[in-house]
């Protein structure tokens, strides 16, 4: 066990508004940091004292300095503090990658990889997100597997938009299995396309945020962007396209094989899914689970496995995922 110790430092330049932004209402931001890192933070104005595990003192000091610098830009919220804490926790595990791959992957000041869709900047927040972006630059087929809230789908769509705008592909095709998650499709109004439209909504949402509603609608009218259920992929060969299969845990083994054999020349494929949220009927095997077992090590295919520590939503999401993981570990199956 590491020895308990104390470090003292001062924040500069001194600005009362920035200090208030850093500490939060009733010092809730400092309390969030104390809870996550297991340290005690005290301050008198701009003079800070951090006590706790000796190995955490300097990282905590640097975290507070970084957050203080950010606080000059405007009001800080709990999400920003959470993201900085997540990045801090993952930083020691930042992969040491080959110079060739690293030079081909744009990086932010923190050293983590970035995507630049539509003049925006999408930064990796954790080591696994960094690996995910790096793999999407390196491999033609990529799997992103892990729990909700880890950015799998959003970063996949961001990479697809980046490829389209750099004219590395001519089309974007986004697809999901139309699997009932406790609801019956037959009771929904409209034809099949209209019935499955709600299941594709997360893909639309990411596109709208990255490109804007009007541009997405124009590109869909020109069939540059296509959003369709997985069953509609059968019999097609997709050249010069970026194809994203989301919620892939709900594809069957046959559907996964069908999908992966649609790949044409000049195409990129990104498959995302969460093994803990399989909605297939009993005794029907998940195509994502099988693919993750038989395709690892195949040249040209990359895998990134996310954990609860990569969750970039509300901190409670990470705790919920960890609670379910403990139950699954104990019982050997999902509750």
N, C-alpha and C positions, 0 to 999 in steps of 0.2 A: 504494500500500500504506500502511495506517495505521501511525503511529509506535507503537513499543512503549513502555509506560509502567507505572507502579505506583501502586496506591492502598492506603491503610492505614485501618483502622477497627476499632472495638471493638463487641462484642455486649453488649447490656443487656436486661433484668437478668441478672446472672451466675448461672447454674445449671448445675452440673456434669452432671447427668443429661440436661438439654436439649442441652447441648453434645455429649455422647456420641451422642445420637439424631441430631443434625445431621450429625456427621462419619461415623457408621456404623462397623461392625466393621472394624478396621484401616484406618479412614478411607476406606472404599470409596465412600461417597457423594461425598466431595470428589474422589476420583479420577474418578468418573463425570462430574462437572461439568467437571473439567479436560479430559477426553477430548472431551466434546461441544463445549465452547466454545473449546478451544485456548488456555487460560490456565493459569497456575501459581498454586496456592493454598498459602500457608504460614501457619501460625498458632502462637502461643505462648499457650496457654490461650484467652482470649477476644479476644485481639488478633490480627487477621487482616491479611494482605498478599496482594493479588492483582496479578499481573504479566501483561502481554500486550498485545493490541491495545487502543489507547487508547479506541476506541469501545465496547469490551466491558466496561470496568472498572466503570462505574457500574451497568449492568444486572446484572453478576455480583454486585456488592455488594448490590443490592436483592434478588436471588434468595436469597443466603445469609441475609439478614435475614428474609425471608419464611419460609424453611424453618426458621430458628431459632425464630420465633414459633410455627410449627406443631409443632415438636418438643416443646413444653410439653404438648401434648395426648396424647402417648403415643409408643410406639415407631414410628419412621419406617422405611419400607422403600424399596428401590430403585425400585419402581413410582411412589411419590409423587414422588421426585426426578425421574424420567423425565417424568412428567406436567407438573411445573413447568417443566422445561427445554423441553418441547414448546410449552407456552403462551407461554413467554418468547420463543422463536424466532419465533412467529407474531404476537406482539403488535403489532409495527410495521406489519403488513399488515392490522390490524383494519379492516374496512370502515367507511367513513363513510356511515351510512345515514340515510334521511329521518327527520325527527322523528316523523312520524305512525306509521311502521312501528316505530321504536325504542320509542316509548311503548307500543305494543301488545304488545311482546315483553318478558316479564319478564327482568331482568338480575341477575347476581350482582355482588358487590363489585368483581370484576375488570373489569366492563363487558361480559363475555360473556353471551350469552343463556342462559336456563335453562328447563327443563321441570319441572313439579310434578305428576307422576303419583302418586296414592295417598299424599299427604302426604310424598312423597320429593322429593329435589332432584337433577335430572340437569343438570349444568353442561356447557356447551360448553368444550372444552379448547383449541381452536385456532380460528383465524379462519374456516376453512372450515366447521367445526362450528357456529360462530356464525351464519354465513350460512344453513346448512341449517335450523337452528331458526327463524331469522327468516323464511325462505321458507315453512316449514310453517305459520307463523301467517298469512302473507300470501296464499298461492296455494291454489287448490282441488286442483291436481294438481302434485306435486313429484317430481323425479327426483334421487336421490342416487347418484352413480356414482364408483367408486374402489376401491382395493385393500382386502384384508381387514384387519381391525383398526382401521378408522377410525370405528367406531361407527354406521355407516349404519343397520343393522337395529335395534340397540338403541334408538337415539334415535327411529326411526320408531315402534316399539312404544310407547315412552314417550309420544310425542305422541298416539298413538291412545288410550291409557289416559287421558291428560289430557282429551281431547275427550269420552270416554265419561263420566267422572266429573263433568265440567262440564255434562253433558246437552246438549252440542252435536251429538252423534250418538246414535243408539239402539243401534247394533250395531258390532262389530269383525269384520272378515273378513280373515284372513291367508292368503295363498296363495303357492305356489311351483310352478314347472314340475317335473313328475316326470320328470326327465331322468337317465339312467344316466351316472354319472361313473366309468366303468371297471368298474362292477358291473352284473350283469344282474338286473333286477327279477323276472324269471320264477323265479329260484331262491330268492327270499325267500318265507317262509311266509305264509299268509293271503290274504284278498281284496285288491282293489286299494287300498282305503283303508288296510289294514294294511301293505301293501307300501310305500306312499309315506310312511307315518308317520315313519320315521327321517329322511327328507329335510326334514321340517317341524320337526324337533327344536329348531333354534336359535330358532324363533319361540315354541315352548312355553317354552323356558328363559327367554327375556326376560319373558314373561308371568308365569311363576312367581316370578321375582325381584321384579317390580314390584307384583304383586297378591297373591302367596301362592298356594300350591297349592290350598287348599280353596276360595277365592273363584273362582279360575279354573275349577275343576271345576263349581261351582254355575252360573256364567255360561254355561259350555258346555252344561250340561244344559238351560238355558232358551233356548239358541240365541242368546244375546246375543253370545257369542264363537263364531266359526266358523273352523276351520282346515281348509283343503281344497286339493287339487291344482288347478292353473290350469285344467285341462280341465273341471272341474266348474262353472266360471263361465259357460260358454256358455249363451246363451238367457235369462239372468237380467238384471233391471234392479234395481240396488241403490240404494235411497233412504235418506237419513239414516244413512249408514254411513261408517265410516273403513275403507278397503280398502288393504291393503299387499300389493304384489307383490314378494317377495324373490327373489334370484337371477335377476333378470329377464334377465340375459345369455343364459340358456338358454331363453328364449321365442323362438318363431319370429316372423317379421313378421306372419303371420296371427293368431297368438295375441295378440300385443301389440295389434293393432288391435281384436280381439275384446274384450280386457280393457278397454281405454280407452273403448270404446263401451258398457260396462256401467254407466257412471256415471249415477246418478239425481240427483234434486233433494236438496239439503242434504247431499251426500256429499263426502268428502275422499279423495284418492288419493295414496299414497306408493309410488314405484317405486324399488327399490334393486338394484344389481348391480355386478359387477366385469368389465370388458371383457377382462381378461387370463385369466379362468377360464371360457371358453366350452366347454361339453361337448357341443355339438350335433354331429351327424354332418357330415362334410365336405360342402361345397357347400350347406349349409343356413345361410342368413343369420340373424344375431342380430336379434331384434326390438328389443332395447335399443339396439343400435348404430344401426339405422335411425331409431328414434324420436329419438335424440339428435341426429341430423343434420337431420331434417325438422321437428321441433317446437320447436326453439329460436326464440324470438321470438314464439311464439304467445301471445296475451294470456291470462292466467290460469294459465299453466304456468311453474313455476320449475325451474331446474337448478342443482345444486351438484356440482362436480367435485373430488373428494378426491385427494390425492397421498400419497406415502410419508411426507411430513412430518406428516401428520395421524394416523398410526398411534399408538394409545394402548395398545398391548400391550407386551410385552417389547421392549426396544431392538433385539434381534436380528431381530425381525419386520420392522422398518423396513429393516435392512440387507439382509435376504433379498429384499425387494421391490425395493429399489434395484438389487441385483445382477441380478435377472431383467429389470428395465427396461433395464439397459445392454445385455444380450444381445439383447433385442428391438429396441433402437435400432440395434444393429450389423447384425443379420441381417434385420431387417424383418419378423420373425414370431416367435411364441412358440416356446420350445424344446420 
